[in-house]
């Protein structure tokens, strides 16, 4: 694991905005790290499309801007002036990132702009597969993961995305957003509006614990399936280490705050031994 790339603009952007995936990316082959940092930066820009927008329409326009940037790169047209669009354009033009997969990641974010929220667990699962799961697939392709393991990487990414949503319920509520599925909330006699009003209420905590606990049985089989992942592609799967730790805490009703030394050490140990 080399660290000289950490001083590059894209590495610094990734470290600042997505420290979890940045740490995982340090275990990728040095020659591919800059491309992976560009993917992390692109994912961050998609994730903040709704957060940074005053209205859902503006969020959709931001997503479309990024789709256009990807399509322009795939068509050989010049990159727009943007600190992320330039490196992303270069990665697409070099064949390191698949344009269709990147566009699908943007498409999956559109549900965040729906004012009624995410209606069902099924829609929630699709959202996680397309966003964090889509990132994991794009990273796996970049790192030459075997095609047969891409579905497992997508599931691993989706679990990391699930943990991220669950641990961020109060922060999202502070932005006026709720990404918990409405049907799970309804079973607890809650609405998205109730979550926004009292994100730390016990009833909300029960929903979070239930969604986290429901995901835990998938982890052993998924980890076993990823044991054959070649070491050069391991960085695409390493977020699963954090997902496992976060989901276990959330299912037990424990708070998940800022990353501690134990989380970083767990990722580092998994990266060094070559197994998630």
MARFI-485099 format. One record per residue: x, y, z of N, C-alpha, C, CB in turn. Coordinates in steps of 0.1 Angstrom, whole numbers, plus 2048, in hexadecimal, padded with zeros to 3 digits. Last residue first. Glycine has a CB too. Example, Ala and Ser with C-alpha at 12.3 -4.5 7.8 and 13.67 -1.06 7.14 Angstrom:
8807EA8478897F584788180084F88D7FA839
8847C784E87B7D384E8847DF84E8717D385A
This chain:
78979C81F7807A482677879C8317767AB81D
7AD79881A7A079281C79679C8237A1785823
7C87A081B7C279D80E7B479680F7CA794807
7D67A982F7D679B82E7CE7968227CF79583B
7D47C582B7E27BF82B7E17AF82A7E87C2838
7B97C982C7C07CC8207CE7C581F7C27DB81E
7B37C28467AD7BB83B7B57BD82E79E7BF839
7C27D68537C57C88557BF7C084A7C07C3863
7B57ED84A7C37EB8477C77DD8487CB7F4850
79B7EA85579D7EA8467AB7E88437997F8841
7A27EA87079C7DE86A79D7DE85B78D7DE86E
7AC8038747B57F88757AF7EB86F7B87F5884
7968138707A18148677AA8088677A8821869
78780A88778280887978D80986F777813877
79881189C79580389A78F80088C78B7FE8A4
79982D89C7A58268987A28178957AF8278A3
77983788E78383589978E82D89377D82F8A5
76484D87E76C84287D77784288877384186F
74885A89175485C88975C84F88975C86888D
72F84289973385089773F85188E7378578A4
7158308A072183089772483E89471E82788A
7068238BD70982E8B471582C8AC70A83B8BC
6F68038BF70080C8C37028178B970E8048C5
6E37F08B96DE7FD8BF6E98068C46D57FA8CA
6EB7DA8AC6EB7D98BB6E67E68C16F97D68BF
6EB7E38926E17D98966E07D88A56E57CC890
7017F58936F37FA8916E97F08966F17FE883
7167E38967137ED8A07057F289F71D7F889F
7137D487E7137CD88B7107D78967207C688E
7177E886B70A7E286C7097DA87A7087D8861
7327F08707277F987271A7F2874726803866
7407D88697417DE8777367E787A74F7E6878
7387D484F7367CA8597367CF8677407BE857
7417EC8437327E984372F7DE84E72E7E4835
75C7E98457567F384C7477F184D758801846
75F7D48337657D384175E7DD84A7747D5841
7567DD81B74E7D38227537D283174E7C681B
76A7ED81075F7F48187567EA81F7577FC80F
7797D980177D7DD80F7727E58177897E480F
7747D47E776C7CD7F176E7D17FF76F7BE7F0
7867E37D87777E47D576F7DE7DF7747DE7C7
79E7DA7E179A7E77E578B7E97E27A27F27DE
7A47C27D379E7C17E17997CF7E57A97BD7EA
7AF7BE7BB7A17C37BB79C7C57C97987BA7B3
7C87B37C07C77C07BA7B97C67BA7CC7BF7AC
7C07997CC7C57A47D47C47B27CD7D37A17D9
7A278B7BF7B078E7BE7B479A7C67B478F7AF
78A77B7D278D7877CB79C7897CB7867937D2
7837657E178B7627D578E76F7CD7837597CC
77476F7F578176B7F978A7687EC78175E801
75A7757F076477F7EC77277B7EF76178D7F2
74B7627FC74B7627EE75676C7E873E7677E9
74F76881775475B81275575C80374C74F816
74077F81974F78081B75577381675178182A
72777581372D77F80A73C77F80C72778D80C
72276482972375F81C72A76881271575B817
72277883E72C76C83E72D767830728762847
70E78C83771C78F83872578383771F796844
6F37878386F978682B70878782C6F4791823
6EA78C8536EC77E84E6F377C8416DF77784D
6E87A98546F47A185A6F57938556F27A1869
6D17B584B6DD7B48426E87AB8476E27C283F
6C07B78616BC7AF8556C77AD84B6B07B684E
6CD7C98716CD7BB8756C97B28696C47B9881
6C87E18636D67DD8656D67CE8686DD7E4870
6AC7E38666B27E28586C17DD8596B27F0852
6AA7E38826A47D987A6AA7D786C6957DB879
6B77FB8896BC7EE88E6B67E38866B87EC89D
6A680D87C6B480C8796BA7FF87D6BC81887F
68E80988A68F80787C69D805877688813874
6968118A46928038A16928008936848018A7
69C82C8A06A78238A46A38148A16AB8258B2
68283589D68B83689269782C89469084488F
6798318B767382A8AC67B82A8A06658308A9
6898438C668B8358C868582D8BC6858308D5
69785E8B368D8588BA68F8498BB67F85B8B4
6A986C8A46AF8648AE6A485E8B76B886C8B7
69A87C8926A287188D6A88688976AD877884
68088C89268688689E68F87A89967C8818A8
67A89787967789F88567F89989166889E888
68188486768789186668589987368189985A
66F87086F67E86E87068587B86F683864865
65787B86865A87887666987687865286C87B
65987B84C65988885365B88686264B88E851
65886084666586784466587484B667869835
64685186264685785565485D85363B861853
63D83487564584087364384586565383D876
63681B87E62D82688063483387F62582588D
64680787664980D883640819886658810884
63C80485D63B7F986663E7FD8746447ED862
64581C85163781A85463480F85E62F818847
66181684E65C82085764E81F85B65F82E851
65F80383A6657FF84766180A8516747FE846
65481382664C80882B65280383864C7FC821
66782782065B82B82765381F82C65283281C
68A82282867E81E82067182182767F80F81C
69E83F82E69883383368C82F82B696833842
6A68588286A884E81D6A48408226B784D819
69E87982C69C86C83269D86282768F86B83A
6A889B8316A888F8296A68828316B488E820
6B08B383C6A38B18386A08A582F69F8BE830
6C98B28476C88B883A6BA8B78346D28B0830
6C38A585E6C88B38606C88BA8526D58B3866
6C088B8546B48938596B78A285A6AF88D866
6DA88584F6D18878446C588F8486CD87983E
6E388286A6E988C8616E088F8556F788785D
6D286C8736D187A8796D78858706D887A887
6DB8578616CD85C8626CC86A8686C585286A
6F384C85C6F285A8596E385F85A6F685C84A
6F38318606FA8398696F9848867709835869
6E382A84A6DE8288576E58308616DF81985B
6F38308336E68378356E18368446DC83082C
70981F83970B82E8386FE83583A71183182A
6FE80683770480B84470581A844711804847
6F880681C6ED8058266F280A8346E97F6828
71180781070881380E6FD812819702812801
71A7EF8187217FB81D71880781B72F7FD815
7087DF8097087DF8187107EA81E70F7D181D
7107E67EF7027EA7F47027E98036F87E17EE
7297DB7EE7287E97ED71A7EE7F37297EE7DF
7227C07EF72A7C57F97297D57FA7397C17F7
7137BE7D770C7BC7E47147C17F070A7AC7E6
7287C37C571C7CC7C67147CA7D37137C97BA
7387AE7CA73D7BB7CD7317C57CE7477C07C2
72879A7C072B79A7CE7307A77D273578F7D1
7277A17A471B7A17AD71D7A17BC7127957A9
74379D79E73D7AB79E7307AB7A673B7B0790
74D78579B74D78A7A87477987A975B78A7AE
74E77F78074577778874477C79674B769789
76279077675479477474A78C77D750792766
77D79778D77678D78476779178277877F789
7897B878C7837AD79477D7A478A7797B379E
7987CF7837987C277C7947B67857A77BF777
7947E778E79F7DF7947A07D178E79D7DF7A3
77D7F078078A7F777F7967EF783789804787
76B7DD78A76F7DD77C77C7E477A7647E3773
76A7E67A576E7D97A27737D77937637CF7A5
7608007A276D7FE7A77727F07A476D8007B7
7467F979874F80179075E80079574B810790
73D7EB7AE73E7E47A17487EC7987317E279A
73C7FF7C17457F37C47477EC7B773E7EA7CE
7298117B67378157B87408097B973881E7C5
7138017B77188057AA7268097AB70F80F7A4
70F8007D37127F47CC7187F77BE7057EC7CA
70981B7D87168157DE7198087D77148137ED
6F381A7C16FC8257C670981F7CB6F582D7D1
6E68027BC6EA80B7B16F48167B56DE8127AB
6E17F67D46E87EF7CA6EE7F87BF6DF7E47C4
6D280A7E06DF8077E66E77FF7DC6DD7FF7F3
6BB80A7D06C28167D16D08137D66BB8207DB
6B27F07D56B67F47C76BF8007C86AA7F57BE
6AB7F37F06B67E97EC6BB7EC7DE6B07DB7ED
6968057ED6A28097F56AE8007F169F807804
6847F67DF6898027D96968077E067F80E7D9
67F7E37F36847DF7E668A7EB7DF6797D97DE
6747F38086817EC80A6877E87FD67F7E0813
6658117F96658037FE6737FE80165E7FA7F4
66982D7F265C8277F765D8197FE6538267EC
67B8487FB67D83A7F66718327FB68B8347FA
66B8687F667585F7FB6758517F567285D80A
65B87B7EB6548727F365E8677F964A86A7EB
66D8897DA6688907E76618867F065F89B7E3
68A87D7CD67B87B7CE6768807DB67886C7CC
6A587D7CC69E88A7C968F8897CA6A288F7BC
6AD8647D06AF86D7DB6A887B7D96BF8707DC
6A98587B869E8567C26A185F7CE69E8477C6
6C085D7A96B48667A76A98647B16AE862799
6D584C7AC6D48577B66C785F7B46E08617B5
6D583C7976D18367A36CF8417AE6DB82C7A9
6E184C7836D38487826CD8447906D083D778
6FC84B78B6F485778C6E585578B6F8861780
7018307867038357946FB842795712837797
6FD82F76A6F48287736F582C7816F6819772
71483D7637078437606FC83C769703843752
72782A76972783777071A83E76E73284076A
72181575872081376672082076E72C80B76B
72682273F71881D74271781B75171581073B
74282774073883274072A82D744738838732
75A81875574F81574B74482074C74980774D
77C82175776E82175D76482075276C82F765
79281D74779281875478581875B79C82175D
79482872E78D81B72F78E81573D794812725
79D84272C7A783772C7A182972D7B083A738
78585072E78C85072179784572079385D71E
78184D74977884773F77E84673276B84F73E
79685B75479584D75778B84674D79084C765
79287574979E86E74679D85F7487AA87374D
77A87B75677A87A74778687274377B888741
78387C77077987276D77987075E76B876771
79489376F79A88577279087A76E79E884780
77E8A676878B8A47607918967637958AF763
76B8A577C7678A176F77489E76675F8AC768
7778B07937748A279277289D78476889E79B
77A8CB78E7858C47947838B57937868C97A2
7708D676D76C8D277B7778CA78175E8CB77B
7678DE74F7708E375976A8E07677738F2757
75F8C073C75C8CD7427668D174C74D8CD748
7748B172376E8B073076A8BE7357788AB73A
76A8AC7007738B270B76B8B17187768C0708
76188B6F475F8996F576789F70075089D6F6
76086F6F376C8766EF76B8856EE7708716E2
74A8636FD74A8666EF75686D6EA73D86F6EC
75186071774F85470F74F85770174384C713
74F87B71F75C87471F75C86771775F87072E
73488071B73D88771374B88071373F896719
72986F72F72686C72173087371871887071D
73287C74673686E74373586B73472E86474C
725894744734894744739886741738898752
70A88C74470F89273871F89273870B8A1737
70988375F70787A75470D87F7476F8877753
70E89C76C71889276C71688776271888B77A
6F68A97657038AF76170E8A47617068BB76A
6E38997716E48997636F189F75E6D88A075D
6E88A078C6EB8927876EC8917786DF88878C
6E08BA78B6EE8B778E6F18A97896F08B879D
6C58B77856CD8BD77B6DC8BB77E6CA8CC77C
6BC8AB79D6BC8A37906C48A97856AD8A278C
6C08C17AE6C88B47B06C88AC7A36C28AC7BC
6AD8D27A46BB8D67A26C48C97A56BF8E17AC
6968C47AB6998C679D6A88CA79B6908D2798
6978C57C86998B87C069C8BA7B268D8B07C1
6A98E27D269D8DB7CE6A08CE7C86958E47C5
6C38E97DA6B88EF7E16AB8E87DE6B68FE7DD
6DD8D27DD6D38D87D56C88DE7DE6CD8CE7CB
6EF8C37EC6F38D07E86E98D87E17008D07E0
6E28AA7EE6E68B27FA6E98C07F76F28AB801
6E08A17D46D48A57DB6D88AE7E76CC8997E0
6FC89E7CE6F38A57C56E78AA7CC6EF89C7B9
70D88F7DD70A89C7E27008A47D97178A47E4
7108787CE70A8777DC7068847E17138707E5
71E8817B871087C7B670987C7C471086D7B0
7368877C472F8927BD72088D7BB7358957B0
73E86E7CD73B8787D77338837D074887E7DC
7438617B573885C7BE7358677C873D84F7C5
7598707AD74D8707A574186C7AE74E867798
76C8697C07688777BF75B8787B777387F7B8
76F84E7BA76A8527C87658607C77758517D2
7798507A176C8497A376684D7B076E83A7A2
79285C7A778886379E77A85D7A078D863790
79E8477B679B8547BC79085C7B47A785C7BF
7A18357A17988327AB79483E7B379E8277B5
7B48427927A783F78C79D83C7977A9834782
7C98417A57C484E7A17B684D79A7CD855797
7CE8267A77C982D7B27C383A7AE7D38307BC
7DB8167957CD8187937C782179D7C680B793
7F581379C7F381978F7E481C78C7F780F784
7F48077B57F88157B47F481B7A78078177B6
7D87F37BC7E57F47B67E88037B37E57ED7A8
7C87FB7DC7C77F87CD7D57F97C77BD8017C6
7C98047F57CD7F67F37CC7F27E57C57ED7FC
7BE81D7F57CD81C7F67D280E7F57D1821804
7A38197F57AA81B7E87B981A7E97A68287E2
79D81981079C80D8097A480E7FC78D809806
79F8358157A882B81C7A881E8147A382982A
78B83E8047988428027A283880879B850808
77483481077882E80478683380076F8337F8
77684582877483682877A83081B76683282B
77686082078285982678284A82778485F834
76B87280C76786580E77385D81476385E800
77688D80C76788B80B76387C80D76388F7FD
79288B81078A89581777B89181778C8A2811
79A8767FF79D87580D79487F8157AC879810
7928817E678C8747EB78E8737FA7928687E4
7A38977E57948997E478D88D7EA79089B7D5
7BC88B7E57B88947F07A98967F07BF8A17EF
7BB87D7CD7BC8767DA7B887E7E67CB8717DC
7B98937BB7AE8897BC7AF8817C97AE8807B0
7D38A07C07C68A67C27BA89D7C47C38B07B7
7EA88C7D37E48907C67D78977C97E28847BD
7F48817EA7F688F7E87EF8947DB8048937E9
7F08667E97E886D7F27E987C7F17EB869801
8028587DA7F785E7D37EE8677DC7EE8537CD
81484E7ED81885A7E680C8607DF8238577DD
80F8377FB8078427FF80B84F7F780984580D
8098137F58118207F480882C7F78178217E6
8097F480080080080080980C8007F680080C
